[in-house]
Amino acid sequence: MLRIIKITIFIVFTLALLVTALVYGVLSISLPSLSGNTVSSVVSHTTSLERDELGSAIISGENRLDVAYALGYAHGQDRFFQMDLLRRNSAGELSELFGKAAVPIDKRMRFHQFRKRSQAILKTLPTHHSDMLTTYAQGVNDAVAHIQYPSFEYILTGAEIKPWQPEDSFLVIFSMYLDLQTTSFNRDLLLTQIEKEFGENMVQFLIQPSQYQAALDGSEFELLDMPLPKLRPETLAQTMPLAIEEPLDIGSNNWAVTGALTKAGGAMLSDDMHLGLAVPIIWYRAQLKYGETQVTGVTLPGVPAVVVGSNGQIAWGFTNGYIDTADWVRLTNENKTTTVVEKIVTPEGDVDYPLELSEFGPVKLVDGEKYALSWVAHQPYAVDMELLGFEQAQNVEQALQVAKTVGIPVQNMMVVDKDGNAAWQATGAIPGRTTPYDTAISAAQFDNAWQQDATDVPFIANPDLGRLWTGNSRVVSVEQAKRYGNGGYALGARSEQIKQRLFEKTHFDEADFYDIQLDNEALFLVPWQQLLLKVLNSDPDKFAQDIKAVEQWQQCACADSVGYTLVRKYRSALIDAVFAPIESAMHMHGLTLKPIKRDLETGVWQIINTFPDDWLTADYASWPDLMRVTYIQMRDDLLVQHTGHKTSPLSALTWGEVNALQIKHPFSQQIPQLSKLLDMPKHAAFGDSFMPAVQGTGFGASQRLIVKPGDEKNAILTLPGGQSGHPLSPFYRSGYADYVNHKNTPLLPGKAMHKIEFSPN
């Protein structure tokens, strides 16, 4: 018997080794070749693609078209599956990869008809831009063709690899629209339903201004002493205990100082765009050299342009702008509509999706009423290739002119130049309509200026105090806000904290800027910590350990702080409890308060300071009871989630563990056994919301750039992952250790380790 057991163990072990060897063998032959020579019918002169020890692409050529081909080749080698997902996501074609389970997602995306829009816009491009996209696409396809074996993603899905088309680059940009602007039109639809059920007073109460305002001109909306709207008894009776999901799409920072405030005399830029983090990361390091131009920064795989970076004369960076870029139009029987059938292809068979269209945009049915969406992403000026113009700009003035023509989701562009100038400008597709609305409008109110890209874009150059900052909150003046509206601005607490740091010093270097990027002091949460202590001190014996933890919270999102966890999670839980009646009412219509949860700060304090009887549900004996019970439930739920037992010690709830950074590959989330192979190593939390160091479990700085044009040798570009999407590549995790350990990864590439040379045939 023992002999049989030993033989069985040996066989199982041997089979496991064979399977492992087979898997690694298949993965190995799908690795791209990083050195060699090849002939291309596309390049006009010899062009090279080199990679340094991080895998940074260093591309040299005689002209921009040849460089675009080599960049496409690099993206195709390292990131093709990621690019494929991005184009399929915005086109509503994921079902071809993942089957009928993805049909609901594809329907949401087909609503926007982005493939058709991309094809139409491509036909209107100037020749030099369409040639650029065509040449880039050929580089992508040649790279994929030269890889011996499909990557593991295609093996697992059994999907066909489809060639990259020039229009697909626009689909990648449209994916960014979906990431960055859906909050805007979801917000308006939500507020429309709130107005319908609770009235205009409730809308204004929920989105009233807060004390946290950090516009560049210092203007502030007046804080209103608003009367608290009353809730009907039937609303309270229908209340369910629903959590309002945190809006994790907020978090980008950038700031700049003029040359008067740097030790070397050149203007300096900091930019850290915050996005959802996954494997592979969204950005791709590249340096492009052609003619007299050398530009270094990050590219977006799928697009032949440097998105953020420096060309030695200027440096530029972005944060999402959140001005109002969408309107819903309430339709009546007088408004004509048509229906088209979108065919969604799946391996199990095609699915027809009827889509109703109007002259204002695609139509959605909510609570028995039809609404048409007019969104800037649906306009012909939504996407273009004008972003390429930054590569040639020689100073801030030229960059501001380029920025007025760029077709991307509207951004806060921060730009500095070698001569010490610094400026901010709203950059991207901005509708020409001049009256934004928070709720749906009638067809008669629709402004035909939607068809034009705005030319009256706001900007500020070389402010007297030499400092500029943005953090997704309102940047424009109170007066300008009437023109540009609110598309879901962040609470201004983070921007205020950045502003405060910039006025703590009179001169800055790269290390000073990095300190601000990593600032995790919890200034915003101080009143919430004091409130929680008051709640806990209502029963000091019962909450003795809780009180100790909250008193010792360190006032920062520090990895070893339990008190910070309790304060931060209590704020969110209390907002959920207070606004549960509204959330429950919206839930019945498939809506949620998520798009405006950041706006509820002023309202929640008004409610918990006044204890209105008509907002208290029957689940609680009193408001102090609600505040106490909410804490207990929040704490116990956290303990169960992280330890399995609500009686576990509070020491298990350190912020480092509760908010640990876990950057995962999409496939490991479905097949956990692949996690060790595919995911970045888990790391203790080092930030949170409402502070410059924004970080969630799968959200945070997608890059950290700090640069003075002309002094790139001291510049920093740190990314939360590697260049390659192939798990056996030496570049799969390169740079991640620097990111989580807050080290400075240089902007400029290092010594080349690999080289591919492309020769014309």
Salt bridges, closest charged atoms under 4 A:
ASP66 OD2 - HIS45 ND1 3.85
ASP78 OD2 - ARG51 NH2 3.18
ASP84 OD1 - ARG87 NE 2.89
ASP84 OD1 - ARG88 NE 2.88
GLU93 OE2 - ARG115 NE 2.67
GLU96 OE1 - ARG88 NH1 3.34
GLU96 OE1 - LYS162 NZ 2.80
GLU153 OE2 - HIS665 NE2 3.77
GLU167 OE2 - ARG115 NH1 2.49
ASP168 OD2 - ARG87 NH1 2.63
ASP168 OD1 - ARG115 NH1 3.20
ASP188 OD1 - ARG187 NH1 3.96
GLU197 OE2 - HIS589 NE2 2.42
GLU234 OE2 - ARG232 NE 3.37
GLU245 OE2 - LYS594 NZ 3.37
GLU246 OE1 - ARG568 NH2 3.96
GLU246 OE2 - LYS597 NZ 3.10
ASP249 OD1 - ARG598 NH2 3.19
ASP272 OD2 - HIS274 NE2 3.35
ASP324 OD1 - ARG433 NH2 3.58
ASP327 OD2 - ARG433 NE 2.92
GLU342 OE1 - ARG110 NH1 3.35
GLU342 OE2 - LYS116 NZ 2.96
ASP352 OD1 - LYS343 NZ 3.14
GLU356 OE2 - LYS370 NZ 2.76
ASP367 OD2 - LYS196 NZ 2.77
ASP367 OD1 - HIS589 ND1 3.60
GLU369 OE2 - LYS196 NZ 2.94
GLU369 OE1 - ARG330 NE 3.37
GLU386 OE2 - HIS129 ND1 3.96
GLU391 OE2 - ARG64 NH2 2.83
ASP438 OD1 - ARG187 NH1 3.05
ASP456 OD2 - ARG483 NE 3.03
GLU479 OE1 - LYS482 NZ 3.16
GLU504 OE2 - ARG501 NH1 2.99
ASP509 OD2 - LYS263 NZ 3.34
GLU510 OE2 - LYS708 NZ 2.63
ASP512 OD1 - LYS505 NZ 2.60
ASP519 OD2 - ARG501 NE 2.68
GLU521 OE1 - ARG501 NH2 2.57
ASP546 OD2 - ARG635 NH1 2.98
ASP576 OD1 - LYS597 NZ 2.96
GLU601 OE1 - ARG571 NH2 2.76
ASP625 OD1 - ARG628 NH2 3.56
ASP636 OD1 - ARG635 NE 3.17
GLU657 OE2 - LYS682 NZ 2.89
ASP679 OD2 - LYS664 NZ 3.58
ASP688 OD2 - ARG568 NE 2.60
ASP711 OD2 - LYS708 NZ 3.36
ASP711 OD1 - LYS713 NZ 3.01
GLU757 OE2 - LYS755 NZ 3.71
